[in-house]
């Protein structure tokens, strides 16, 4: 894909995100995002979710692209777990009732949406018999997300959960990178405009160091997402999300230091972006949890070293 087409696709994504959130699926379909995702998934996913993060749009894009990839007709929402899901060795031979606890990107009650949940190593449709929803507080209180506890009988099995989770990890990582880039840009603008002793505070070496470190963290996370798409493995996608979460954490701390008191005011954009990044980091495993899991997996086949070997 040449640069002109990429720029056209990027502008189309921006227009789709600027539309009403409930029309996102239709807006993406209008310019052929699904076809783009089929031919160049890395570019399609990275562009959509990084733009969503940068613009701080609260949509159900992750549900929309997941449902579209499965070929499901009609609206559906995924109950996304807050932790890694261990796939069962084999699916159960018959439907059985199960309980799933997770996060939905919008309300399920009265929405008319089908419910999809991870179960038995697959993303499955669920015929719900009970549903409890609680609005999220804390870092996610700005978002339309809800905590969901749903009980029901699994019906259809769709894609393997490992593949759904891989793409979701990469999508969330790109969204976190977009949030981190917006945070860095806000901090740079503040450092350029805020003046002390007759010069911008960005002229001070300490401020420049913080901005440079924040910028390098975000750029590095973006590069790792691109490498994870090329690698294609589930572990590479998990690493990309973990590093993106770590980069956001570092960028947020540097930006708060640079922006000082105004960066802590709810009248400023920064607090909302910081909260959003931390909420995204928690979805499908936080950076800390993923680092711990991936580290344990990396050392699982390493033989123990005897004390006498040193």
C-alpha positions in Angstrom: 0.0 0.0 0.0 1.5 3.3 -1.0 1.7 6.4 1.2 -1.2 8.1 -0.5 -3.6 5.2 0.2 -2.3 5.0 3.8 -3.1 8.6 4.4 -6.5 8.3 2.9 -7.3 5.3 5.1 -6.0 7.2 8.1 -8.3 10.2 7.4 -11.2 7.8 6.9 -10.6 6.2 10.3 -10.5 9.7 11.8 -13.8 10.6 10.2 -15.3 7.3 11.4 -14.1 7.9 15.0 -15.5 11.5 14.9 -19.0 10.1 14.1 -21.4 8.8 16.8 -19.9 5.8 18.7 -22.9 3.7 18.0 -22.3 4.1 14.2 -18.7 3.1 14.3 -19.3 -0.3 12.7 -21.3 1.2 9.8 -18.8 4.1 9.4 -15.9 1.7 9.1 -17.8 -0.5 6.7 -18.6 2.5 4.5 -15.0 3.0 3.5 -14.0 -0.7 3.4 -12.1 -1.2 6.7 -13.0 -4.9 6.8 -11.4 -5.3 3.3 -8.4 -3.4 4.5 -8.1 -5.6 7.6 -8.2 -8.7 5.4 -5.4 -7.5 3.1 -3.2 -5.6 5.6 -4.3 -6.4 9.2 -1.3 -4.8 10.8 -1.9 -1.4 9.2 -5.7 -1.6 9.6 -5.6 -2.4 13.3 -2.7 -0.1 14.2 -4.2 2.8 12.4 -7.7 2.4 13.9 -6.7 1.8 17.5 -3.8 4.3 17.6 -6.0 7.0 16.3 -8.7 6.0 18.8 -6.2 6.3 21.6 -4.8 9.6 20.4 -8.3 11.1 19.9 -9.5 9.6 23.3 -12.7 8.3 21.7 -14.7 5.9 23.8 -16.1 3.3 21.4 -16.6 -0.4 21.2 -14.1 -0.7 18.3 -12.6 -3.8 19.8 -15.9 -5.6 19.8 -16.7 -4.3 16.3 -13.5 -5.6 14.7 -13.7 -8.9 16.6 -17.3 -9.6 15.6 -16.5 -8.7 12.0 -13.5 -11.0 11.8 -15.7 -13.9 13.0 -18.3 -13.2 10.3 -21.1 -12.8 12.9 -24.1 -10.9 11.6 -25.9 -8.7 14.0 -24.6 -6.8 17.1 -22.6 -8.6 19.7 -20.4 -7.8 22.6 -17.5 -9.6 24.1 -17.0 -10.0 27.8 -13.3 -9.3 28.0 -11.4 -10.9 30.9 -9.2 -8.8 33.1 -6.6 -11.5 33.2 -5.0 -14.0 30.9 -7.3 -17.0 30.0 -5.9 -20.5 30.2 -7.2 -22.5 27.3 -8.6 -26.0 28.2 -6.9 -28.9 26.5 -10.2 -29.9 24.7 -13.7 -28.4 24.5 -16.5 -30.0 26.6 -18.5 -32.6 24.6 -21.8 -30.9 25.3 -23.0 -27.4 26.3 -22.8 -26.7 30.0 -23.7 -23.8 32.2 -20.8 -21.5 33.1 -20.1 -18.2 34.8 -18.0 -15.5 33.3 -16.7 -12.4 35.1 -15.2 -9.6 33.0 -15.6 -6.2 31.4 -17.9 -5.2 28.5 -17.2 -2.1 26.5 -20.8 -1.0 26.9 -24.0 -2.1 28.7 -25.5 -5.5 27.8 -28.8 -5.3 29.5 -31.5 -4.3 27.0 -29.0 -3.7 24.3 -30.2 -6.6 22.1 -26.6 -7.6 21.6 -25.4 -11.2 21.5 -22.9 -12.1 24.2 -19.5 -13.7 23.4 -17.3 -15.1 26.1 -14.0 -16.9 26.3 -14.6 -20.6 27.3 -13.0 -23.9 26.7 -10.2 -22.4 24.6 -12.6 -20.6 22.2 -14.6 -17.5 21.9 -18.2 -18.8 22.4 -21.7 -17.5 22.2 -23.5 -17.5 25.5 -27.2 -18.0 26.1 -27.5 -16.0 29.3 -29.7 -17.0 32.1 -28.5 -14.2 34.5 -26.7 -11.0 34.0 -25.3 -8.6 36.6 -23.7 -5.3 35.5 -21.8 -2.7 37.6 -20.5 0.6 36.3 -16.8 0.8 36.6 -15.2 3.4 38.9 -11.5 4.3 39.5 -9.4 4.7 36.4 -12.3 3.6 34.1 -15.0 5.9 35.4 -14.8 8.2 32.3 -15.5 5.2 30.1 -18.7 3.4 29.1 -17.3 0.1 30.3 -19.2 -2.0 32.8 -18.1 -4.9 35.0 -20.2 -8.0 34.0 -20.9 -11.2 35.7 -23.0 -13.4 33.4 -24.2 -17.0 33.7 -25.5 -19.1 30.9 -25.1 -22.0 28.5 -22.4 -22.0 25.8 -23.9 -22.5 22.4 -21.7 -21.8 19.3 -17.9 -21.9 19.4 -16.2 -19.5 17.0 -12.4 -18.8 16.7 -9.7 -20.1 19.0 -9.4 -17.7 22.0 -5.6 -17.5 21.6 -6.0 -15.9 18.2 -8.8 -13.5 19.4 -6.6 -12.6 22.4 -3.5 -12.1 20.2 -5.3 -9.5 18.0 -6.9 -7.9 21.0 -3.5 -7.5 22.7 -2.1 -5.8 19.6 -5.2 -3.6 19.3 -5.1 -2.5 22.9 -1.3 -2.0 22.7 -1.8 0.4 19.7 -4.5 2.3 21.6 -2.2 2.7 24.6 0.5 3.9 22.3 -2.0 6.5 20.8 -2.8 7.7 24.4 0.9 7.9 25.2 1.6 9.9 22.1 -1.2 12.4 23.0 0.2 12.7 26.5 3.7 13.4 25.1 2.3 16.0 22.7 0.4 17.8 25.5 3.6 17.9 27.6 5.6 19.2 24.7 3.0 21.9 24.0 3.0 22.9 27.7 6.8 23.1 27.9 6.9 25.3 24.8 4.1 27.7 26.0 4.8 27.9 29.7 7.4 30.6 30.4 9.5 31.2 33.6 12.2 33.8 34.0 11.6 35.0 30.4 12.0 31.7 28.6 10.0 28.5 27.9 10.4 25.8 30.6 11.3 23.5 27.7 14.6 25.3 27.5 15.6 23.7 30.8 17.6 20.5 30.5 15.7 18.6 33.1 12.4 19.2 31.3 14.0 18.2 28.0 15.3 14.9 29.5 11.8 14.0 30.7 10.2 14.7 27.4 12.9 12.8 25.5 12.5 9.8 27.8 8.7 9.9 27.4 9.1 10.2 23.6 11.5 7.3 23.3 9.3 5.0 25.4 6.3 5.6 23.2 8.3 5.2 20.0 9.8 2.0 21.3 6.4 0.6 22.1 5.1 1.5 18.7 8.0 -0.3 17.1 7.4 -3.4 19.2 3.8 -3.5 18.1 4.9 -3.5 14.5 7.4 -6.2 15.2 4.8 -8.3 17.0 2.5 -8.1 13.9 5.4 -9.5 11.8 6.2 -12.2 14.3 2.6 -13.4 14.5 2.9 -15.2 17.8 0.7 -14.8 20.9 3.8 -14.2 23.1 5.0 -11.4 20.9 1.6 -9.7 21.1 1.5 -10.1 24.9 5.0 -8.5 25.1 3.8 -5.6 22.9 0.9 -4.9 25.2 3.1 -5.2 28.3 5.7 -2.8 26.9 3.0 -0.3 25.7 1.5 -0.3 29.3 5.0 0.3 30.7 5.6 3.1 28.2 2.3 4.8 29.1 3.1 4.6 32.8 6.5 6.3 32.2 5.1 9.0 29.8 2.3 9.8 32.2 4.7 10.3 35.1 7.0 12.5 33.0 4.1 14.6 31.7 2.7 15.2 35.2 6.1 16.4 36.3 6.4 18.7 33.3 2.9 20.1 33.4 2.9 20.4 37.3 -0.3 21.6 39.0 -2.2 22.2 35.8 -1.7 18.6 34.8 -3.5 17.5 37.9 -6.5 19.7 37.3 -9.7 18.1 35.9 -10.0 21.1 33.6 -6.9 19.8 31.8 -6.9 16.9 29.3 -4.0 15.1 30.9 -5.7 13.4 33.9 -8.4 11.8 31.7 -5.7 10.5 29.3 -3.7 9.1 32.2 -6.7 7.3 33.6 -7.6 6.0 30.1 -4.2 4.5 29.6 -4.2 2.8 33.0 -7.7 1.3 32.3 -6.6 0.0 28.9 -3.5 -1.5 30.5 -5.6 -3.5 33.0 -7.7 -5.0 30.2 -6.6 -8.6 29.2 -3.7 -8.5 31.7 -1.8 -5.5 33.0 1.8 -4.8 32.1 3.0 -6.1 35.5 0.9 -9.3 35.2 2.0 -10.0 31.6 5.7 -9.4 32.4 5.4 -11.9 35.3 3.6 -14.5 33.2 5.9 -14.1 30.2 9.0 -14.2 32.4 7.8 -17.4 34.1 7.2 -18.9 30.7 10.6 -17.9 29.4 12.3 -19.6 32.3 10.1 -22.6 32.5 12.4 -24.8 30.5 15.6 -23.6 32.0 17.3 -26.3 34.1 18.0 -25.4 37.7 21.6 -24.4 38.5 23.4 -26.1 41.3 25.2 -24.0 43.9 28.5 -25.7 43.1 28.3 -24.5 39.5 29.3 -21.0 40.6 
